[in-house]
Amino acid sequence: MPSVGDSSVLLWVASACIAFLGARTFIEYLRRLHYDGPLRLWRELLLGAMALGAALWSAMIIDIGAQGLAFEIGYHPAKVFGSLAATVVAMVAIVVLATIRAGWMLKLLAVPLAALAGLAVQVAAIWSIGAEPGLAWRAEPLVFALLLLIVGLAFSGRMVVSARRGSRTDRPSRRLMAALVLGACAVAAQELVISAAGLDRQVVSAHARFLPEVVITLVAGAGVPIVLVLLLVDQRTQQRVRASQRARQKRRKPGDAAEAAVDDSVLIAPDAQTPAQR
């Protein structure tokens, strides 16, 4: 943790890495949901939505700690964890909306809604500090932050949804690029939100006696990244299991066809014999 008044480049880099990791995990789950739908894959639905919501929340918390504010801060527990829970619930509903049908209208509607949810959790993270003498929010940076999130979600979602399964466009490098774009837009948006809040003009935190900054930073900087890594490993493991199952099915098909042909010949041969052969 940096001392009061000293910014930290390492914490900012950690914030950017968390945003990218969450975007990468979400993109992998979104790919599966796009193919099979949320009704069949409720587990992937919940994990993907949780990955994106938790990553946006965690990256913002770490970025606040990297600013080197001129006062000690603390977090209101109900506000800081309530914003995380509300974001995950909102992301679940939005991902269902985007993947429940194959049409484009619902996907287009889901993009601005997801961007609003992402912006809301970034604003809520700053709101949970309770900086005094009060935050004088500026609208222009918030509008630009919302636009950045819309661009990132639309571009990355398009790269995933437009690729057919097994085609040349459905490659890990393409999904990596989508995650990089989404992560970069999320980091740029949170910088704009911090600028809009004017934290550098505040002098004290009303919530300094609640949860200390170090506690929330440990949860956001250690707990959330570990969960994201486990989710990414789980998704990769499930992907390999599905690939091996498809490979076994392909190997079984020729054998099953041959066995079926032999059975049919045995059943048909006696009836197909000519009277002379009998």
C-alpha positions as CSV (number, residue, x, y, z in Angstrom):
1,M,0.0,0.0,0.0
2,P,1.4,3.4,-0.9
3,S,1.6,6.0,1.8
4,V,-0.8,9.0,2.0
5,G,-0.2,11.3,-0.9
6,D,2.0,8.9,-2.9
7,S,0.6,7.3,-6.0
8,S,1.6,3.7,-7.0
9,V,2.3,2.6,-10.5
10,L,2.4,-1.0,-9.4
11,L,-1.1,-0.9,-8.0
12,W,-2.3,0.7,-11.2
13,V,-0.7,-2.1,-13.2
14,A,-2.4,-4.6,-10.9
15,S,-5.7,-2.9,-11.5
16,A,-5.2,-3.1,-15.3
17,C,-4.2,-6.8,-15.0
18,I,-7.4,-7.6,-13.0
19,A,-9.6,-5.9,-15.5
20,F,-8.0,-7.9,-18.4
21,L,-8.2,-11.1,-16.4
22,G,-11.9,-10.6,-15.8
23,A,-12.5,-9.6,-19.4
24,R,-10.7,-12.7,-20.6
25,T,-12.7,-15.0,-18.3
26,F,-15.9,-13.4,-19.3
27,I,-15.2,-13.7,-23.0
28,E,-14.5,-17.5,-22.7
29,Y,-17.8,-18.1,-20.9
30,L,-19.7,-15.8,-23.3
31,R,-18.4,-17.9,-26.2
32,R,-19.9,-21.1,-24.7
33,L,-23.2,-19.3,-23.8
34,H,-23.5,-17.9,-27.4
35,Y,-23.4,-21.5,-28.8
36,D,-25.6,-23.3,-26.3
37,G,-27.7,-20.6,-24.6
38,P,-28.1,-19.7,-20.9
39,L,-31.0,-22.1,-20.1
40,R,-28.8,-25.1,-20.6
41,L,-25.6,-23.6,-19.2
42,W,-26.7,-21.9,-16.0
43,R,-23.3,-22.6,-14.4
44,E,-21.4,-20.8,-17.1
45,L,-24.0,-18.0,-17.0
46,L,-23.4,-17.4,-13.3
47,L,-19.6,-17.7,-13.4
48,G,-19.2,-15.5,-16.5
49,A,-21.4,-12.7,-15.1
50,M,-19.6,-13.0,-11.7
51,A,-16.2,-12.7,-13.4
52,L,-17.0,-9.5,-15.2
53,G,-18.8,-7.8,-12.3
54,A,-16.2,-8.8,-9.8
55,A,-13.3,-7.7,-12.1
56,L,-14.8,-4.2,-12.6
57,W,-15.3,-3.8,-8.9
58,S,-11.9,-5.1,-7.9
59,A,-10.0,-3.1,-10.6
60,M,-11.7,0.1,-9.4
61,I,-10.9,-0.5,-5.7
62,I,-7.2,-1.1,-6.6
63,D,-7.1,2.0,-8.8
64,I,-8.5,4.1,-6.0
65,G,-5.6,2.9,-3.8
66,A,-3.1,3.7,-6.5
67,Q,-4.1,7.4,-6.6
68,G,-2.2,8.4,-3.5
69,L,-5.0,10.4,-2.0
70,A,-4.2,13.1,0.5
71,F,-6.2,11.5,3.3
72,E,-6.8,8.1,4.9
73,I,-9.9,6.3,3.6
74,G,-12.2,3.6,4.7
75,Y,-15.1,1.8,3.1
76,H,-18.7,1.5,4.2
77,P,-19.2,-2.3,4.3
78,A,-22.8,-2.3,3.1
79,K,-22.1,0.0,0.2
80,V,-18.9,-1.5,-1.0
81,F,-20.0,-5.2,-0.9
82,G,-23.6,-4.3,-1.8
83,S,-22.4,-2.7,-5.0
84,L,-20.5,-5.9,-5.9
85,A,-23.6,-8.1,-5.3
86,A,-25.9,-5.8,-7.2
87,T,-23.5,-5.7,-10.2
88,V,-23.2,-9.5,-10.3
89,V,-27.0,-9.8,-10.3
90,A,-27.4,-7.2,-13.0
91,M,-24.8,-8.9,-15.1
92,V,-26.6,-12.2,-14.8
93,A,-29.8,-10.6,-16.1
94,I,-28.0,-8.8,-18.9
95,V,-26.1,-11.9,-20.1
96,V,-29.4,-13.9,-20.1
97,L,-30.8,-11.1,-22.3
98,A,-27.9,-11.3,-24.7
99,T,-27.8,-15.0,-25.1
100,I,-31.3,-16.3,-24.7
101,R,-32.1,-15.9,-28.4
102,A,-30.1,-15.9,-31.6
103,G,-31.3,-12.5,-32.8
104,W,-29.3,-9.3,-32.8
105,M,-31.8,-7.0,-31.2
106,L,-31.4,-8.4,-27.7
107,K,-27.6,-8.3,-28.0
108,L,-27.7,-4.7,-29.1
109,L,-29.9,-3.9,-26.1
110,A,-27.7,-5.7,-23.7
111,V,-24.5,-3.7,-24.6
112,P,-25.6,-0.3,-23.2
113,L,-27.2,-2.0,-20.2
114,A,-24.0,-3.8,-19.4
115,A,-22.1,-0.6,-19.9
116,L,-24.4,1.2,-17.4
117,A,-23.9,-1.6,-14.9
118,G,-20.1,-1.3,-15.3
119,L,-20.2,2.4,-14.8
120,A,-22.5,2.1,-11.8
121,V,-20.2,-0.2,-10.0
122,Q,-17.2,2.1,-10.6
123,V,-19.2,5.1,-9.3
124,A,-20.4,3.0,-6.3
125,A,-16.9,2.1,-5.3
126,I,-16.0,5.8,-5.0
127,W,-19.4,6.5,-3.3
128,S,-18.6,3.9,-0.6
129,I,-15.6,5.9,0.5
130,G,-17.7,8.8,1.7
131,A,-15.2,11.5,0.9
132,E,-15.8,14.8,2.6
133,P,-16.7,17.6,2.1
134,G,-18.6,15.8,-0.6
135,L,-18.1,14.7,-4.1
136,A,-18.8,17.2,-6.9
137,W,-19.3,14.9,-9.8
138,R,-18.7,16.2,-13.4
139,A,-21.0,14.8,-16.1
140,E,-18.6,15.0,-19.1
141,P,-16.1,12.4,-17.9
142,L,-18.9,10.0,-16.9
143,V,-20.4,10.3,-20.4
144,F,-17.1,9.5,-22.0
145,A,-16.6,6.6,-19.6
146,L,-20.0,5.2,-20.5
147,L,-19.1,5.5,-24.2
148,L,-15.8,3.7,-23.7
149,L,-17.6,0.8,-22.0
150,I,-20.1,0.6,-24.7
151,V,-17.4,0.5,-27.4
152,G,-15.4,-2.1,-25.5
153,L,-18.4,-4.4,-24.9
154,A,-19.8,-4.0,-28.4
155,F,-16.4,-4.6,-30.1
156,S,-15.4,-7.6,-28.0
157,G,-18.9,-9.1,-28.1
158,R,-19.0,-8.8,-31.8
159,M,-15.7,-10.6,-32.1
160,V,-17.0,-13.5,-30.1
161,V,-20.6,-13.7,-31.3
162,S,-19.8,-13.4,-35.1
163,A,-17.3,-16.3,-35.0
164,R,-18.8,-19.7,-36.0
165,R,-17.7,-22.6,-33.9
166,G,-14.6,-24.3,-35.3
167,S,-14.1,-21.7,-38.0
168,R,-10.9,-19.8,-38.7
169,T,-12.4,-16.8,-36.8
170,D,-13.1,-18.9,-33.7
171,R,-9.5,-18.9,-32.5
172,P,-7.9,-18.1,-29.1
173,S,-6.0,-15.2,-30.5
174,R,-9.2,-13.5,-31.6
175,R,-10.7,-14.0,-28.1
176,L,-7.5,-12.7,-26.6
177,M,-7.8,-9.5,-28.7
178,A,-11.4,-9.1,-27.6
179,A,-10.4,-9.4,-23.9
180,L,-7.6,-6.8,-24.4
181,V,-10.0,-4.3,-25.9
182,L,-12.6,-4.8,-23.2
183,G,-10.0,-4.6,-20.4
184,A,-8.4,-1.5,-21.9
185,C,-11.8,0.2,-22.2
186,A,-12.6,-0.7,-18.6
187,V,-9.3,0.8,-17.3
188,A,-9.8,4.0,-19.3
189,A,-13.4,4.3,-18.1
190,Q,-12.4,4.0,-14.4
191,E,-9.7,6.6,-14.8
192,L,-12.4,8.9,-16.2
193,V,-14.7,8.1,-13.3
194,I,-12.0,9.0,-10.8
195,S,-11.4,12.2,-12.6
196,A,-15.2,13.0,-12.6
197,A,-15.4,12.4,-8.8
198,G,-12.6,14.9,-8.1
199,L,-11.0,12.8,-5.3
200,D,-7.9,14.9,-5.4
201,R,-9.9,17.8,-4.1
202,Q,-11.2,15.9,-1.0
203,V,-9.6,16.2,2.4
204,V,-11.1,13.5,4.6
205,S,-13.2,10.3,4.5
206,A,-16.3,10.0,6.5
207,H,-16.0,6.2,6.4
208,A,-12.4,6.0,7.7
209,R,-13.6,4.2,10.9
210,F,-15.4,1.5,9.0
211,L,-13.5,-1.1,7.0
212,P,-9.9,0.0,6.6
213,E,-8.6,0.5,3.0
214,V,-6.1,-2.3,3.5
215,V,-8.8,-4.9,4.2
216,I,-10.8,-4.0,1.1
217,T,-7.6,-3.8,-1.0
218,L,-6.6,-7.3,0.1
219,V,-10.0,-8.7,-0.8
220,A,-10.0,-6.9,-4.2
221,G,-6.3,-7.4,-5.0
222,A,-5.8,-10.9,-3.8
223,G,-9.2,-12.7,-3.4
224,V,-10.8,-11.6,-6.6
225,P,-7.8,-12.4,-8.9
226,I,-7.4,-15.8,-7.3
227,V,-11.1,-16.5,-8.1
228,L,-10.7,-15.2,-11.6
229,V,-7.8,-17.5,-12.3
230,L,-9.7,-20.5,-10.9
231,L,-12.6,-19.7,-13.1
232,L,-10.4,-19.4,-16.2
233,V,-8.7,-22.7,-15.3
234,D,-12.2,-24.3,-14.9
235,Q,-13.3,-23.0,-18.2
236,R,-10.2,-24.3,-20.0
237,T,-10.6,-27.7,-18.3
238,Q,-14.2,-28.0,-19.3
239,Q,-13.2,-27.0,-22.9
240,R,-10.7,-29.8,-23.1
241,V,-13.2,-32.3,-21.7
242,R,-15.7,-31.3,-24.3
243,A,-13.1,-31.5,-27.1
244,S,-12.1,-35.0,-26.0
245,Q,-15.7,-36.1,-25.9
246,R,-16.3,-34.8,-29.5
247,A,-13.1,-36.6,-30.6
248,R,-14.4,-39.9,-29.1
249,Q,-17.7,-39.5,-30.8
250,K,-16.1,-38.9,-34.2
251,R,-14.0,-42.1,-33.7
252,R,-17.0,-44.1,-32.8
253,K,-19.2,-43.1,-35.7
254,P,-17.4,-45.1,-38.4
255,G,-17.4,-48.2,-36.2
256,D,-21.0,-47.8,-35.3
257,A,-21.9,-47.5,-39.0
258,A,-19.9,-50.6,-39.9
259,E,-21.6,-52.6,-37.1
260,A,-25.0,-51.4,-38.3
261,A,-24.2,-52.4,-41.9
262,V,-23.1,-55.9,-40.7
263,D,-26.3,-56.3,-38.7
264,D,-28.4,-55.2,-41.6
265,S,-26.7,-57.6,-44.0
266,V,-27.3,-60.5,-41.6
267,L,-31.0,-59.6,-41.3
268,I,-31.5,-59.0,-45.0
269,A,-29.3,-61.9,-46.4
270,P,-31.8,-64.8,-45.8
271,D,-34.6,-62.9,-47.4
272,A,-32.5,-61.7,-50.3
273,Q,-31.5,-65.2,-51.4
274,T,-32.9,-66.3,-54.7
275,P,-35.0,-69.5,-55.0
276,A,-32.1,-71.1,-56.9
277,Q,-29.8,-70.4,-54.0
278,R,-32.2,-71.9,-51.5
